[in-house]
Amino acid sequence: MADDLRLVDVRTEQLEDVERVRSRSFGLLEPARREAWIADAQTFIDDGRMLGVVDGDELIASARYWPFQQWWGGRKVPMAGVAGVVVAPEYRGRGVGSKLMRGVLARAVEQGYPLSGLYPATTVIYRHLGYEFGGGRFRCTFPAADLRSLGGKDVTVRRAGSADAKRFLELADQLHSSARISGPLVWPEAKVAEWLGEDNSFCYLADDGFVVYGWEGDMLRVEELVAGSEATARALWSVVGSGSSISTDVDAYLSPDDPAHLLVDQEADKQRVVQQWMLRLLDAPAAIAARGFGPGVSLEVDLELDDSELAANTGRWHLSVSGGSGALTPSTSSGDALRLGSRGLTALYSGTPLASVRKAGLASGGAAADDGAIDTAFAGATSYMLDYF
Ligand SMILES: CC(C)(COP(=O)(O)OP(=O)(O)OC[C@H]1O[C@@H](n2cnc3c(N)ncnc32)[C@H](O)[C@@H]1OP(=O)(O)O)[C@@H](O)C(=O)NCCC(=O)NCCS
C-alpha cells in the first residue's frame, strides 16, 4: 500500500467525496434521503465518529459508527455500530479497507465502547479484524386475518407519535431487562422521536407495550412490537391485523423467541428471513462487566485470550460469574486455560455453544468439563436485532 495513504477524521467539506465513493459502493443516494444523510454525517463528524483515508488531498475511503447501546443478557452495553464502510473501486483490494477499519476500532476503544457491531456485506475483512457473527435480524410473515382476530379488546390502545419517544424507550427498557434480552439496539432519544414522527410510522401505545408499523409496498410491516402481557400483545397485533382487507399478510421483524410465534395460529410463510450481523469485543473486561448473565449461574474459569488487533485484551484472565453479573480480571495462575481469539470470544459472548466454537477452531484447551457451565452462563434468548443500520 502506498505510504501517502493516511487515516484522517472526515471534515464537512469532504462529504461530497464521501458521497461519490458511497454512490460507487452502495448505489445512488435517493434525493429524498440526502438531507437526512448529510445531517447524520455531520453528527458523526462532530463526535469524531467518522473516519476516512486520503490519498494526498483526495478522500478515497470512509466509515462511521453510531453511538448505540445494545442489550446483552438484559443489560445495555455501549456499542459502536459501524456503517457506511466504503473504499473507492480503484483502491480496493490493497488493504485500504483494513487500514480504515483499524482506525475505526482504535477510535471506538478510545471513546470507551466495549463492543462494536455491524452488518457485513462481506465477512472476510471483518473476520480478519476479529468480528464474528453475533446474531440475526429475523423477519417472518403472519396472515393478517389471524392477527385481526387475536382479541385484546379490553386493552386501551392510543395513537402515539414523536412526543412519546421517552415512554417507548422506558417500556423497551423494562421489558427487555425483565426478559433478559440480547441483541436489540437502543437508539438515541432524538432518533427515536424522528422515527416515530415519520409519515410511514403508525405508532400505538398501551400501558405496557407499543407497536410501530407501516407500509412496505402494498403490505404492512411491523418494525417493533413489545408487550408486557398476553392481553396487550393480542391488542397490539390486532390493531395491525385490522388492515387485513388491504394487506393479506403482515411482515414483522421479531425475535425468534417472541411470544407472537406461540400466539398466532399460523405463519403465512414458513421461511424466516435472516440477515446476520457481526460483533466484536473491543474491551473484554468492560464488555463482560456490562452485560447480564444467567441469574442462577456461578462460574469460575481461566481464559487465555489472544487478540491480534487489540493487544489490551490479550493475556490470561479469570472469568467469574455469579448473581447475574460477570467480571474478567487478570489471572496469574498457570495450568490449562480455555484459549480464545477475538472471534471465539465474540461467538461465546453472543451465545454460540462452546462445542460449536471449538469445532470451528476458534477455541481450544481448558477443561471440557467446564464447557456446560460456560455455555449456561452466556446462554439466553437468541440474540436478534430489529433494525438495519
Ligand atoms: C468491502 C470493502 C470495504 C473492502 O475494502 P478493501 O480495501 O478492498 O479491503 P482490503 O484490501 O483491506 O481487504 C481485506 C481482506 O478482505 C478481503 N475482501 C475485501 N473485499 C472482499 C470481497 N468483496 N469479498 C471477499 N473478500 C473481500 C480481501 O481479500 C482481504 O483478505 P485477504 O487479506 O485474506 O486477501 C470494499 O471492497 C468496498 O468498498 N466494497 C463496496 C462496499 C461494501 O461492500 N462495503 C462493506 C459494507 S459492510
The ligand as an ORCA input file, in Angstrom:
! r2SCAN-3c Opt
* xyz 0 1
  C     -15.616     -4.238      1.283
  C     -14.567     -3.138      1.121
  C     -14.825     -2.045      2.134
  C     -13.189     -3.770      1.378
  O     -12.180     -2.797      1.224
  P     -10.743     -3.206      0.618
  O      -9.871     -2.014      0.695
  O     -10.946     -3.832     -0.694
  O     -10.293     -4.311      1.702
  P      -8.828     -4.878      1.979
  O      -7.978     -4.736      0.752
  O      -8.312     -4.265      3.230
  O      -9.164     -6.415      2.214
  C      -9.145     -7.039      3.459
  C      -9.497     -8.508      3.285
  O     -10.858     -8.626      2.877
  C     -10.954     -9.348      1.662
  N     -12.037     -8.758      0.875
  C     -12.233     -7.460      0.592
  N     -13.341     -7.326     -0.170
  C     -13.850     -8.557     -0.341
  C     -14.991     -9.068     -1.023
  N     -15.829     -8.256     -1.683
  N     -15.210    -10.391     -0.981
  C     -14.367    -11.231     -0.322
  N     -13.263    -10.787      0.347
  C     -13.024     -9.477      0.331
  C      -9.614     -9.148      0.994
  O      -9.334    -10.194      0.085
  C      -8.675     -9.177      2.185
  O      -8.481    -10.501      2.632
  P      -7.044    -11.231      2.455
  O      -6.096    -10.365      3.222
  O      -7.269    -12.585      3.051
  O      -6.804    -11.229      0.983
  C     -14.560     -2.565     -0.318
  O     -14.378     -3.620     -1.229
  C     -15.822     -1.824     -0.695
  O     -15.912     -0.609     -0.526
  N     -16.823     -2.542     -1.239
  C     -18.101     -1.969     -1.660
  C     -18.926     -1.517     -0.459
  C     -19.059     -2.559      0.627
  O     -19.422     -3.701      0.378
  N     -18.793     -2.143      1.852
  C     -18.860     -3.007      3.012
  C     -20.113     -2.739      3.731
  S     -20.259     -3.755      5.171
*
